[in-house]
């Protein structure tokens, strides 16, 4: 699904945006087609286990989304795709599960952009 960010407010905590008229939460993740200068690679979205679980709980009433934003720095083209938090969790589990991040944020997964777009 294409996703329009117009009309959304910035929100605190484990989500980035919230619709002003509904309790819907949006966690926005962004990347470029390629990242890194010394060791370039394909872009990826960093998702967090605790954040995903929080969004899954909110999504019980269809009120939470991940919004994935892909930028192409060479020509300015970008795509936006939204996914249910439970779908994102399923994708992570199918790819081997959550990994230790090595710091306070807990477990993470670096999701390749082509896994969700």
C-alpha positions in Angstrom: 0.0 0.0 0.0 1.2 3.5 -0.7 1.1 5.7 2.4 0.5 9.5 2.6 2.1 11.2 5.6 0.1 14.5 5.2 -2.1 15.4 8.2 -0.1 13.4 10.7 1.4 14.8 13.9 4.8 14.0 15.4 4.2 11.8 18.5 6.5 10.8 21.4 7.8 7.5 22.7 7.9 4.3 20.7 6.2 5.8 17.6 7.0 8.7 15.4 3.6 9.9 14.1 0.0 9.9 15.1 -3.1 10.7 13.2 -4.8 13.8 14.9 -8.3 12.3 14.6 -7.6 8.6 15.4 -5.5 6.8 17.9 -3.3 5.3 15.1 0.4 5.2 15.7 3.0 5.2 12.9 6.6 4.2 13.4 8.6 5.6 10.5 11.8 3.9 9.3 14.0 5.3 6.5 17.0 4.3 4.5 18.7 5.1 1.2 19.2 2.6 -1.7 22.8 2.4 -0.7 24.5 3.2 2.6 28.1 3.6 3.7 31.0 5.2 1.9 34.0 3.1 3.0 32.0 -0.2 2.7 28.9 0.6 0.6 26.0 -1.8 0.8 22.3 -1.9 0.2 20.1 0.2 2.5 18.4 -1.4 5.5 15.8 -0.5 8.1 16.7 -0.9 11.8 13.7 -2.3 13.7 13.7 -3.0 17.4 12.1 -5.9 19.2 10.6 -3.9 22.1 9.3 -1.3 19.7 7.7 -3.9 17.5 6.0 -5.7 20.4 4.6 -2.4 21.6 3.2 -1.6 18.2 1.8 -5.1 17.9 -0.1 -4.6 21.2 -1.5 -1.3 19.8 -2.4 -2.9 16.6 -5.0 -5.2 18.3 -7.6 -2.5 17.2 -5.8 -1.9 13.8 -4.2 1.3 15.2 -0.5 0.8 14.5 1.7 0.8 11.4 5.3 0.8 10.4 5.9 3.2 7.5 9.1 2.4 5.5 10.6 5.2 3.5 13.2 4.5 0.8 15.3 7.4 -0.7 17.3 7.3 -3.9 19.9 10.1 -3.4 20.9 10.1 -7.1 17.6 11.2 -8.5 15.5 12.1 -5.4 13.0 9.4 -5.9 11.5 7.8 -2.8 8.9 5.2 -2.0 6.8 4.8 1.1 5.3 1.5 2.1 3.3 0.7 5.3 3.2 -2.6 7.0 1.5 -4.0 10.0 3.8 -4.5 13.0 2.9 -8.2 13.1 3.9 -8.6 9.5 7.3 -6.9 10.2 7.8 -9.4 13.2 7.0 -12.3 10.9 9.5 -11.1 8.3 12.2 -10.8 11.1 11.4 -14.3 12.4 11.5 -15.8 8.9 15.0 -14.3 8.5 16.4 -15.7 11.7 15.0 -13.6 14.5 16.1 -10.7 16.6 19.8 -10.0 17.3 21.5 -8.5 20.3 22.3 -4.8 19.5 25.0 -4.5 22.1 23.5 -1.5 23.9 20.5 -0.4 25.9 17.9 -0.5 23.1 17.7 -4.2 23.3 17.4 -6.6 20.4 17.2 -5.4 16.8 17.1 -6.5 13.2 18.6 -4.7 10.2 15.9 -5.4 7.6 17.0 -5.1 4.0 14.8 -2.6 2.1 13.7 -5.2 -0.4 12.2 -7.3 2.3 9.4 -4.8 2.9 9.2 -2.8 -0.4 
